[in-house]
């Protein structure tokens, strides 16, 4: 099977490759097969090969917001690596596997602004668009012009272009989350001409330094564990916690005094309550137990249902 995959894709295929080293959590068992791609054509070939050989497959980007099973993944993991970016006077076309933060910094250097709010969010361009990653009331989808996807529904594997409107972006949501047979391959962003590159880069660096103080970036994690809640009239009793239309998930966890709670090698960060960190060779099961504990206690105490940010792989 390994040789067949390699021949069809035209790239080296790894076997029984540990996935922990490809995730920001540093957790996860081996992939039966793994191939690395850095452009939409090789991504297309890898997906097509998996379908033809009747192998399950998973697209792995930067490895943030992902929790991989201790048993690994019984199929083909397609690992997205850095590819090319094409800049014009008002837009940028970028491969889905490119670093989101790196892409934003490069855009600023090319005199294109708008996305600075996300410059210190980990992950890939594809991951940012998939989850409409954002901060400070803005999201990746606000600046999307169009997205090229690989559609694997039915017998055929095809490339399709979607407009911004067709992506149905909302808070931490997009149509991609509802269509698991769509794979983001390439994105075109419509950006804003900006000549203050040096100033913007300095602001990005300042924000990064602030994050270093307020988030547990010294320990492996998947990023924020839970989505913040959209503030609605039904949640009026928590009005004092509202920030820009959201209720921070961390606030509910803090109120339960769960900071520092440990299960095995996993811990709810004592720096930021919405981070679960791997402080001592945590297993995926350790993390799952902590997530379940938090959701149960928050629901029982506040009548609020938290929703995970993390995506589960291999469970």
C-alpha positions as CSV (number, residue, x, y, z in Angstrom):
1,X,0.0,0.0,0.0
2,X,2.8,2.4,0.9
3,X,4.4,1.9,-2.6
4,X,1.1,2.4,-4.4
5,X,0.4,5.6,-2.5
6,X,3.9,6.9,-3.3
7,X,3.5,6.1,-7.0
8,X,0.1,7.7,-7.3
9,X,1.1,10.9,-5.5
10,X,4.6,11.1,-6.7
11,X,6.0,11.9,-3.2
12,X,7.6,10.0,-0.4
13,X,5.1,8.3,1.9
14,X,6.0,7.6,5.6
15,X,4.7,4.6,7.5
16,X,3.8,4.4,11.2
17,X,4.8,8.1,11.6
18,X,4.3,9.5,15.2
19,X,1.8,12.3,15.1
20,X,2.8,13.9,18.4
21,X,5.6,15.8,16.8
22,X,3.2,17.4,14.2
23,X,0.8,18.8,16.8
24,X,1.2,21.8,19.2
25,X,-0.2,19.6,22.0
26,X,2.7,17.1,21.4
27,X,0.1,14.3,21.9
28,X,-0.9,11.5,19.5
29,X,-0.1,8.0,18.3
30,X,1.2,7.0,14.8
31,X,-0.3,7.6,11.4
32,X,-0.5,4.4,9.4
33,X,0.7,6.5,6.4
34,X,1.8,10.2,6.2
35,X,2.6,12.3,3.2
36,X,3.7,16.0,3.1
37,X,2.4,18.4,0.4
38,X,3.1,22.1,-0.2
39,X,0.8,23.0,-3.2
40,X,-2.8,22.4,-4.3
41,X,-1.9,19.9,-7.1
42,X,0.0,17.5,-4.8
43,X,-2.8,17.9,-2.2
44,X,-5.3,17.0,-4.9
45,X,-3.2,13.9,-5.9
46,X,-2.9,12.8,-2.3
47,X,-6.6,13.0,-1.8
48,X,-7.4,11.3,-5.1
49,X,-4.9,8.5,-4.3
50,X,-6.6,7.9,-0.9
51,X,-10.0,7.7,-2.5
52,X,-8.8,5.3,-5.2
53,X,-7.2,3.0,-2.7
54,X,-10.2,3.2,-0.3
55,X,-8.1,4.7,2.5
56,X,-9.5,7.0,5.1
57,X,-7.5,10.3,5.2
58,X,-7.1,13.4,7.3
59,X,-5.7,16.8,6.5
60,X,-3.3,18.0,9.1
61,X,-2.2,21.7,9.0
62,X,-0.2,23.4,11.7
63,X,-1.3,21.0,14.3
64,X,-3.0,23.5,16.6
65,X,-6.7,23.0,17.7
66,X,-6.2,19.3,17.2
67,X,-6.2,16.4,19.7
68,X,-5.0,13.1,18.2
69,X,-5.9,9.8,19.7
70,X,-3.3,7.8,21.7
71,X,-4.0,5.1,19.1
72,X,-3.0,7.4,16.2
73,X,-4.8,7.4,12.9
74,X,-5.5,4.3,10.8
75,X,-5.3,5.8,7.3
76,X,-3.4,8.5,5.4
77,X,-2.5,11.8,7.1
78,X,-1.9,14.5,4.5
79,X,0.4,17.0,6.2
80,X,0.3,20.5,4.7
81,X,3.6,22.2,4.5
82,X,4.6,25.8,3.5
83,X,3.9,26.7,-0.1
84,X,4.0,29.8,-2.3
85,X,2.1,33.1,-1.8
86,X,1.4,35.4,-4.7
87,X,0.9,39.1,-3.9
88,X,-0.7,41.8,-6.0
89,X,-1.5,45.4,-5.2
90,X,-4.7,44.6,-3.3
91,X,-4.8,40.8,-2.8
92,X,-2.9,37.7,-2.0
93,X,-3.3,34.1,-3.2
94,X,-1.9,31.6,-0.7
95,X,-1.7,27.8,-0.2
96,X,-3.8,26.5,2.6
97,X,-0.8,24.9,4.4
98,X,1.1,28.2,4.8
99,X,1.5,29.5,8.3
100,X,-1.3,32.0,9.1
101,X,0.9,34.2,11.3
102,X,3.7,34.1,8.7
103,X,1.4,34.9,5.9
104,X,0.0,38.0,7.7
105,X,3.5,39.3,8.5
106,X,4.5,38.8,4.8
107,X,1.4,40.6,3.7
108,X,2.3,43.6,5.9
109,X,5.8,43.6,4.5
110,X,4.2,43.7,1.0
111,X,2.1,46.8,2.0
112,X,-1.1,44.9,2.5
113,X,-3.0,45.3,5.7
114,X,-6.3,44.2,7.4
115,X,-5.3,40.9,8.9
116,X,-3.1,42.1,11.7
117,X,-5.6,41.1,14.3
118,X,-4.7,37.5,13.6
119,X,-1.0,37.8,13.3
120,X,-0.3,35.9,16.6
121,X,-2.9,33.2,16.2
122,X,-1.2,29.8,15.5
123,X,-2.1,27.4,12.7
124,X,-2.4,27.5,8.9
125,X,-4.2,29.6,6.4
126,X,-6.6,26.8,5.7
127,X,-7.3,26.2,9.4
128,X,-7.9,29.9,10.0
129,X,-10.4,30.0,7.1
130,X,-12.1,26.8,8.2
131,X,-12.7,28.0,11.7
132,X,-13.0,31.7,10.8
133,X,-10.2,32.4,13.3
134,X,-10.2,35.8,14.8
135,X,-9.6,38.3,17.6
136,X,-10.8,41.8,18.6
137,X,-14.1,41.4,16.8
138,X,-12.7,40.4,13.4
139,X,-12.3,37.1,11.6
140,X,-10.3,35.6,8.7
141,X,-13.5,35.4,6.7
142,X,-13.9,39.2,6.7
143,X,-11.1,39.5,4.2
144,X,-11.6,36.3,2.1
145,X,-12.3,37.0,-1.6
146,X,-12.6,33.3,-2.7
147,X,-11.6,29.9,-1.7
148,X,-10.6,27.0,-3.9
149,X,-11.6,23.6,-2.4
150,X,-11.2,20.0,-3.2
151,X,-14.6,18.3,-3.2
152,X,-14.5,14.6,-2.3
153,X,-18.3,13.9,-2.2
154,X,-19.4,11.0,-4.4
155,X,-17.1,9.2,-6.8
156,X,-15.2,12.1,-8.3
157,X,-12.6,14.3,-6.7
158,X,-12.9,17.8,-8.1
159,X,-11.6,21.4,-7.6
160,X,-14.3,24.1,-7.0
161,X,-14.1,27.8,-6.3
162,X,-16.4,29.4,-3.7
163,X,-17.0,33.1,-3.2
164,X,-16.8,34.7,0.2
165,X,-20.6,34.7,0.4
166,X,-20.8,31.0,-0.4
167,X,-18.5,30.3,2.6
168,X,-21.1,31.5,5.1
169,X,-18.7,32.9,7.7
170,X,-19.9,33.5,11.2
171,X,-18.3,33.6,14.7
172,X,-15.8,30.8,14.6
173,X,-17.9,29.1,12.0
174,X,-18.0,28.6,8.2
175,X,-19.7,26.3,5.7
176,X,-16.6,24.2,5.7
177,X,-17.4,22.9,9.2
178,X,-20.7,21.6,7.9
179,X,-19.3,20.0,4.7
180,X,-16.6,17.6,5.8
181,X,-16.1,16.5,2.2
182,X,-14.7,19.9,1.3
183,X,-10.9,20.5,1.7
184,X,-9.5,24.0,1.5
185,X,-6.7,24.1,-1.0
186,X,-6.0,27.7,-1.7
187,X,-7.4,31.1,-0.6
188,X,-7.4,34.6,-2.2
189,X,-7.7,37.4,0.3
190,X,-8.8,41.0,-0.6
191,X,-6.6,43.2,1.5
192,X,-6.0,46.9,2.2
193,X,-3.1,49.0,0.9
194,X,-1.0,50.1,3.8
195,X,2.4,51.8,3.8
196,X,3.0,51.6,7.5
197,X,4.7,48.2,7.5
198,X,7.3,49.0,10.1
199,X,4.8,50.4,12.6
200,X,2.4,47.5,12.0
201,X,5.1,44.9,12.5
202,X,6.1,46.6,15.8
203,X,2.4,46.5,16.9
204,X,2.3,42.8,16.1
205,X,5.4,42.2,18.1
206,X,4.0,44.2,21.1
207,X,0.8,42.1,21.0
208,X,2.9,38.9,21.0
209,X,4.8,40.0,24.1
210,X,1.5,40.7,25.8
211,X,0.2,37.2,24.9
212,X,3.4,35.7,26.3
213,X,2.4,37.2,29.7
214,X,-1.3,36.3,29.5
215,X,-1.2,32.8,27.9
216,X,0.7,29.7,28.8
217,X,2.9,29.6,25.7
218,X,5.7,27.9,27.5
219,X,3.9,24.6,27.6
220,X,2.4,22.5,24.7
221,X,-1.3,23.1,24.2
222,X,-3.9,23.1,21.3
223,X,-4.6,26.8,21.9
224,X,-8.0,27.8,23.5
225,X,-9.9,24.6,24.5
226,X,-13.4,26.1,24.4
227,X,-15.2,28.6,22.2
228,X,-16.3,31.9,23.9
229,X,-20.1,32.2,24.0
230,X,-22.1,34.7,22.0
231,X,-23.8,37.0,24.4
232,X,-27.7,36.8,24.1
233,X,-30.6,38.1,26.2
234,X,-31.0,34.6,27.7
235,X,-27.6,35.0,29.3
236,X,-28.3,38.5,30.7
237,X,-27.4,37.4,34.3
238,X,-23.7,37.2,33.0
239,X,-23.9,40.7,31.4
240,X,-21.0,41.9,33.6
241,X,-18.7,39.3,31.9
242,X,-19.6,40.4,28.4
243,X,-16.7,41.6,26.2
244,X,-17.4,42.7,22.6
245,X,-20.5,40.6,22.4
246,X,-18.9,37.5,23.9
247,X,-18.8,35.7,27.2
248,X,-15.3,34.4,27.8
249,X,-15.3,30.6,28.4
250,X,-12.3,31.2,30.7
251,X,-14.5,33.2,33.1
252,X,-16.8,30.3,33.7
253,X,-13.9,28.0,34.4
254,X,-12.2,30.5,36.7
255,X,-15.3,30.9,38.7
256,X,-15.3,27.2,39.4
257,X,-11.7,27.5,40.6
258,X,-10.5,24.9,38.2
259,X,-7.2,26.6,37.3
260,X,-4.4,24.2,38.0
261,X,-6.7,21.1,38.0
262,X,-4.7,18.1,36.8
263,X,-5.5,14.7,35.3
264,X,-2.4,12.7,34.5
265,X,0.0,14.9,32.6
266,X,-2.7,17.3,31.5
267,X,-3.6,20.5,33.4
268,X,-6.0,23.4,33.2
269,X,-3.5,26.3,32.9
270,X,-3.0,28.4,36.0
271,X,-2.2,31.3,33.7
272,X,-5.3,31.2,31.4
273,X,-8.2,29.0,32.3
274,X,-9.2,28.3,28.7
275,X,-6.0,26.5,28.0
276,X,-5.4,22.8,28.7
277,X,-1.7,22.2,28.7
278,X,0.5,19.2,28.4
279,X,2.8,19.7,31.4
280,X,4.1,16.1,31.8
281,X,3.7,13.7,28.9
282,X,-0.1,13.9,28.9
283,X,-2.1,11.4,26.9
284,X,-5.1,12.2,24.8
285,X,-7.3,10.4,27.3
286,X,-6.0,12.8,30.1
287,X,-7.1,15.7,28.0
288,X,-10.5,14.2,27.1
289,X,-11.2,13.7,30.8
290,X,-10.4,17.3,31.6
291,X,-12.6,18.6,28.8
292,X,-15.4,16.4,30.0
293,X,-14.9,17.6,33.6
294,X,-15.0,21.3,32.6
295,X,-18.1,20.9,30.4
296,X,-20.0,19.0,33.1
297,X,-19.2,21.4,35.9
298,X,-19.9,24.5,33.9
299,X,-23.2,23.1,32.7
300,X,-24.2,22.1,36.3
301,X,-23.2,25.4,37.9
302,X,-24.2,27.9,35.2
303,X,-26.6,26.1,32.9
304,X,-24.2,26.9,30.0
305,X,-23.0,24.4,27.5
306,X,-19.3,25.0,26.5
307,X,-18.2,23.8,23.0
308,X,-14.7,22.6,22.3
309,X,-12.4,24.5,19.9
310,X,-10.3,21.4,19.4
311,X,-10.9,18.9,16.6
312,X,-10.7,15.2,17.5
313,X,-8.6,12.9,15.3
314,X,-8.6,9.1,15.4
315,X,-11.2,8.7,18.1
